[in-house]
Amino acid sequence: MDHAVRALQQPELKGHIVLGMQPSTRTDELQTAIASCMAMNKGLRIQVVSEISFRLLEMLDHGAVDVAIACRNQEERLPEGMVQHTLNLEPMYWAGQRAEDFSTVDEIPLVVSVEGCSNRDAAETALKSAGLPYYVSFMSHSWEGVLGAVSSGFGVSAFGRSELSDTHVVLGEEHGLPPLPMLRTVLRTKSR
């Protein structure tokens, strides 16, 4: 964050920037950095839009946002003219309300966000690759809905380490669940 603030100090920035970020982004440090940038650049206006990653990237493609902070769980080829920087790389974990052996269930109850969400894609791909049957027990458009459903015992979901809450129990292969990919948080824009 310090590096980003220093980079924005000179020359003074002016104009309007629309920053898109997924709802699971921890915003406390980001809000401090944005406030510092605006304080140093009196002519700069920043608007933050919260949306799931794949929609943010579509919005970036269509010019509705200038910068997107999004999660990706696999390497992908960047569209022409896009610039991307990895901000964070962290392991993903299965999480549930309690420790449970899922190798003995007919179908694994899966809590997910909407289709296209990186966490949902990672969970479904891992389960399908391992040949494990599952069903969507809870689907929410809001990130808080997914977190709450897992904490309430609707099923399991895949989270990056920084997305886990104190109410989640981390689960793994010893609970009958397959390994998950790394979760990459990226900053993507059309210009440097």
Disulfide bonds with the S-S distance in Angstrom:
none
